[in-house]
Each structure stands twice: as structure tokens, then as C-alpha cells.
Amino acid sequence: MKKNMGSADRIIRVLIVLAIAGLYYTGILTGMVATILLVVAGVFLLTAFMSICPLYMPFGISTCSKKK
């Protein structure tokens, strides 16, 4: 698969994951909302490390910088 995520996109996703994890571990997020957000955070983390977002593919979106 071709990478379609740039550095800024990856950093933003990791920051969102850290925010969700922080809210969960401090007890602010609980119940079903916490479970759903932790799953979303897991997906964000996985896609950030792989530099591939499957939802970008059908729309032809790429946040990678253009190489000359």
C-alpha cells in the first residue's frame, strides 16, 4: 500500500491518542464512551504508525508532501 499520510497528520493523530488516554486514565472518560474512544484511539495510533489511512484511499486524499 502507498503511504498517504504526512507528518503533520501523524502528529495530530498521536496527540489525539494521548489526550484520549489521559482522559481515560484520570477517570474523566468512563463507560461506553470511554470504550468507543479507546477503540478510535487504537485505530488512530495504528494508522499513524503505518502512515496509511484507509478512509483517504477511496477519495484520493493524500497529506504527504509532494516529492520532486
Secondary structure by P-SEA (a helix, b strand, c coil): ccccccaaaaaaaaaaaaaaaaaaaacccccaaaaaaaaaaaaaaaaaaacccccccccccccccccc
